Amino acid sequence: MRSISFVALLCVPVLCLASTGAPESPFLVTSLAPDLLMIGTDQGSYSTNSLVFFGDDGVLLVDTQSEADRTALKEFVEALELGAPRYIINTHRHVEHIGGNDLFGPDPVIVSHRLFPEKLRRGTFLFSEYPPEAYPDITFADSLEISFNNETVRLVDIAGSHDDNEIMVHFKRHGIAHISSVVNGFNFPSIDKDGDVLQFEPQVRRLMELLPEDVRLISGHNGHASGFDFVGSWNQLRPYAEMMRNTVAIVQQGLSDGMDVESMQAAGVLDEYEHYAGSYVGTDDWIKYVAKALTDPREQRKDICRPVYETWKDRDARSAVDLYRQLATSEPEQYDASEYALLSIGSKLYGRELYGDAAEFLLGSVEQYPDSEYGYYTHYLLANCYQELGRFDSAVEHCRESLRLNPDFEGASSLLSELTGDSSEE
């Protein structure tokens, strides 16, 4: 049961593959060219977009979706009847972009940014324990070109904004470029802890230099405002860069005037940019991200997940959580603890069906960070864990707590209705 999805995935016929006898696919499919498709999964407030390029030389994939969608991705590729992918290109290391890397065995050549392998061996990614087949065969530091299916696929390092290991994938003859998550449907973007808000404007302007003006742009994610089948254009890059520059300047001025994040949010200092709040990052979130980038020093701290992971492997989940709380409390300047770490670990273990251990880490998150903005989701995942463990009273309790924290969260209301058999609980 895939109970952690926010909504059911879109199911649409893959009309362009009808000649292969392909079944209905759980992807929204946008034909960019007869041999190049964008496939997106509906994550509720945003899509996750991969590319499938196929021809006489075989199949090339750009990103392999999440672990939950990887089986459907494999079925999609198999319907092409061209064998396993020859190449898999990962735009960056986040879980919803690399979930199917190992599913096709050792045959595909996986290509990524040079920092990609290191990123899978640190932080919460340790708890995913990716097999060797998930790691890249080729990495690069600046740029790389692949000749495939009568096309030149140019890969360029564009890291630094959303994450520090992003690449652009430019299909030169087709005039299509997947630009990772530097531009998410031209909505306010999200930022990984290794990314940098202040690098979005420079990277967007760099894309303007790298790409021809007639290029079509594919984002790693699109939001409801732009549409899940959204394809962007070069002409949208300049105003997007200007938005980045202007919003940073507005928040900077607010800080200089003695305002804090809450007062800037209350004053609506970015209300004129509300139309960029098209996916899962709103204006209030963007104010917070920008203010943090302008005021918090980017210091390198020890990876708190390494000793926690080793304790989990050597002892048990409870001991690992206790160590995390000890390090986060007694040595906060030494370790990179955050309110998302235990939640992320619990989510990864839940995805691996290690429900008991996942529950321990999620409970640790609730205890350590009772005021976390994602507390509602932590309780929701706990409810899912307890449902899988047959502890239905506990599952109901955490569903209700999730809804207390976020009454509009449909995932928790649907699960509560399922657990209680009472549709009035929704």
N, C-alpha and C positions, 0 to 999 in steps of 0.2 A: 504494500500500500504506500503510495507516494503522498503522504499527508502533509508534507511541509511546503507543497506548492501553494502559492497565493491564489491562483485560479487555475482552472483546467486549461491545458494547452489548446491552441487553435488547431482544428483538424480540417485541412483543406485538400482537395485532390491536387496531385502534382500533374497538371495538364501537360506540361512540356515533356514529361517522361512517359506519356501514355503508351507509346509504342513499345516500351519495355515491359508493360504489364505491371507497373509498380502499384502497390496498394496505396490507400490513403496514408498521408504522412502527418505526423504530429507537428509539422513545421509550417509556418507561413512562408511561402516560396515566392520570391520576386525574380523574374527572369530579366537579368541585365543584358544578356546576349544569348543566342541559342546554345552556347556552350559554357556559360558562366551564370551561376545562380546565387542569389543571396537567400539563405535560409535562417529564419529567426524563430526563437521560442518566446512565447508570451510569458513574462515573469510577473504579470499583474500590473505594474506601473511602468514597465519598460521591457524591451526585447533584448535578447542576446543574439548577435548576428555573426554567422559564419559565411564563407564563400565556398562553393563547389565548382571547380573548373575541370572540364573533361574533354577528351578528344582521342586522337590516334595514339598518343603517348601514354594515356591512362588518366588517372584522377589526381588532382592536387586539391588539398583542403587548406583553407585559412581558418584556424581555430576549430576546436572539436567539441564545443558545447560543454555542458556540465555532466557530472557522472550520472545524474538522473535521466539525461536525454541521450546518453551515448549509444545505447542500444538502438534507439530509433535512428540515430545518425548512421550507424553501421548498416541498418536495413535500407536506408536511403541510398547509400553508396552502392550496396550490393545490387539494388534495382537497376543501376546503370550497366551492370554486367560487364564491367571493365576491370574487375579484380580489385585487390586492396589498393589504397592510395599509394602513388609513387612518392609523393611529398606531402608532409604536413608542416605548415608554417604557423607558428604561434606568435600572435601580435604582442602578448605579454603573459605573465605567469598566473593570472588569477584563475580561480577554480572553474568558473563558468566558461573559460576559453580553452582549457586543457583536459577536460574530463575524459575525452575519448582517445587521448594520445596513445595509450597502451592497448586499446581494444583491437587494433588491426595486426597485432603481433610485431615481430622484428623487421618486417619488410619495408615499411615506409621510412624515408629519410626525413627526420624531423629537424627543422631549422628554426633558430630563435636568436634573440639577443645574447651577447656574451655573458651577461649577468644572470640569465635565466636559470642555469643549473644550480648556481649558488643559492638562489632564492628558494628553490624547492628543498634545500637542506638546512633551512633555518626558520625561526618563527613558528607560527602555528602550522605551517606546511609540514613540519616534521611529523605531525600526527596523522597525516594522510598516507605516509609511508609508500610513496609512489614507487612502482617497480621500475627496473632499468629501461623497459620499453617506453616509458613516459618521458624520458630525458632526451634532449636533442643530440643528434649526430653531428650537426654542424652549427657553430655559433660564429657571429661576426661582430666587429666593433664599430664599423662605419657604414659600409654598404656592400651589397652582394647582388649578383644577377643570376637568374636561372632561366635557361632556354627550355621551353616545354610547350608542346602542342602548338607549335608555330607562333609562340608568344615569348616575349622577353618580360620576365617578372622581376622587377627591381625592388630590392629590400633596402630600407634606409633606417638607420638609428634615429628615432625621434623621441628618445627617452627624456624624462625629467619632470613632466607635469603630472599627469594622472599616476604614473608609476615610473620607476627608474630603469625599466627594461622593455620599453615599448619600441615597436618597429612599424614602419609604413610598408604596405605591400601594394606596389603599383603595377597593374597590368597595362603595359605601355600601348600596345596595339589596340586594346579594347577601350582605353581611356577611362579605366576604373581604378580607384585607389581605396584600399581599406586603411583607414588612418587610426586604427586602434581606438582608444578612449580619450584621445586628445580633444575630440569634438564628439559629443554624444547627442546626435540629432540636433546640434546647435541649441541644446539646453544647458543650464548650469551643470558643469561636470562634477564628478566625485573625485576624491583625492585619497590615494593610498598613503599609509604612513611613510613610505619611501618616496612619495611624490612631493610636488611643491606647487602650491597655488600660484606663486609668482612666476612660474615658468610656462604657464598656459599661453599668455600673450606672445612671448618669444617663439614658442613652438608653432603656434598658429601662423605667425608671420613667416616662419621658416617653411611651412607647408606651401605658402603662396609662392615662395621662391623655387621650391622643388618641383611643383606640379604645373602642367600647362593649364591655361584658362578654360579649356573645354572639357576638363576632367570631371567625372562624376565621383562623388565621395560616399563611401560606406563607413558608418560609425560602428564602433563596438557595441553600442546600445542606442536604441531610439526610445522616445517616450510617447505617451498618448498625444501630446500636443502636436508632435511632428508626424505621427502615424508610424506604425510598426514596419511599414514597407517604404519608409522615407529614404530617398536618395538625395544627397546634397550636391551643391555646386561650388565651384571655385569662388564665385561672386559673393558667397555667404561668409567667406573666411575673413575679409577685411572688417565688416561690421562686428563680427564675433570678437576679433582681436580688440577692436575699439571698446566693446562692452567690457572685456576683461580689464583693459587699462582704466576705464572710467569707474568701474565698481571698486577696484582697488584704491583709486584715488579718493573716492567718497568715504570709504571705510577709514582710510588713513587720516583724512580730515576730521572725521568723527572722533578718532582716538586722540588726535592733537587737541581737539576741543574739550577733552576730558570725558567723553562719552564711553560707556562700556558696551559690551555686546547687547545686553538686554535693552538698554536705552535706545540703541540704534535700531534694534528690531521693533521696539514699541513706536519709535518715531517714523518708521517706514522709510528709512533713508534710501532704500533701493526699490521703492514702489514702481518707479518708471521702467524698471527692468523685470517686472513681474512676468512678462510674457516668456522669459527664459526659464521659468520654473515649470518645465514641461515633463519632467520624469520624477526621479526620487530625490532631487535636491531642490529645495525651495529657496526663496529669497532669505529667509531667516537662517537657513543652513549656510548659504553662501556668505552672509555677513560673518557668521561664526568662523568659517574656514579661512576667510581672508584675514580677519582679526588675529587669529592664531598664527597665521604665517607671518604677520607683521610684528608680532610681539614675542613669540616663543623662539628661542635660539634652537637651531637644528644641530643638537649635540648627538654624537654617537655614544650609545649606551650598550651595555651587555645584553645579549639575547636571553631574556628571562625564560624563554620556552625550552632552551637546551637543557638546563638542569631539571626543569619540570618534566620534560619528556623522558630523560634518563631515569628519574625517580618513578615515573609511571611504568616504564618497562621493567625496572628492577624490583619494584615493590607493588604498588597499586594506585588506583586513581585518587583515593582519599589522601594518601601520603603526598601525592603530587600536588594536589590542591593546597594542602597545608603548607608545602614548601613555597608555592607561588605566593600565598598570602603573607608568609614570613618575609620573603624577599621584597615584595611590593611595599610592605609596611616599614620594614627596618632599613632597607637600602634603596629608597625611591630614586636617588640620584645616580645609582649605579646600573639599574636595570630598566629595560624599556617596557615596563608594565603599562597597561591601558585598560580602560573599561570594556574593551571589546575582546581581549585575549581569551579569557575563559569561555566566553560565549562562542568564539570562533572554534576553539578546541572542541567544545561540546557538540557543535554543529558538524564538525568533520567526523567525530566518532559516531554520531547518530547516522550519518551517511554511510558509515562502514558497518552499521547494524550492531555496534557495540553499545547497546542501550544503557546498561548498568553504569558503565564508565562515563558515558556521555552525561547521564543524570548527575553524577558526582561533580563533574566540571561545571555544569549549568547551575547546580545548587551553590557551588563556590562563587560563581559570578553574581548570583542574587545576593549572597551574604557580603561579598566584598564591595559590590557596587550597587547598593539598594536604590540609588537615584539615577541609574543609567538610563539614557534616552531610549535604549533598546531593551529595557526591562520587560516590556510587554511581549517581545519576541522570545526572550529567554524563557519566560513562563510558558509560552506556547510550545517551544521545543521540549520543555520538561513534560508538558502534558502528553506530547507525542511519545516520549520515552516511556512514560508510565503506562500509556495505552499498550505499547508493545510488550511491556513487562507484566501486563495483566493486573496492574494496580490502578483500577478504574476510578476509585474514589480520589486518589491523588491526582489522576489526570483531570478529573472534573474540577478539583480545587485550583489547579494551576491554569486551566482554561478561564475560570472566572476571574482569577487575579490578572490574567492577560487582558481581559475585557475591562476590568476596572481601570487599568492603566491606559488602555486605548479602546474605548467603546466602539470605534468604527472598524476595528480589525476583523475583517471577514474570515480570515483563516481560523481564528479562535472561536468565533461564533458558529462556524460550520462544524468544527470539531466538537464543540460542546453539544450541539444538536445531535450529532452522531453518537456521542457517548451517553446522552441522557434519553435519546429517542423522543425528544420534545422540541418540535420546530419553533415553539414560542421562545426558546432560549436564544434563537438567532437575533 
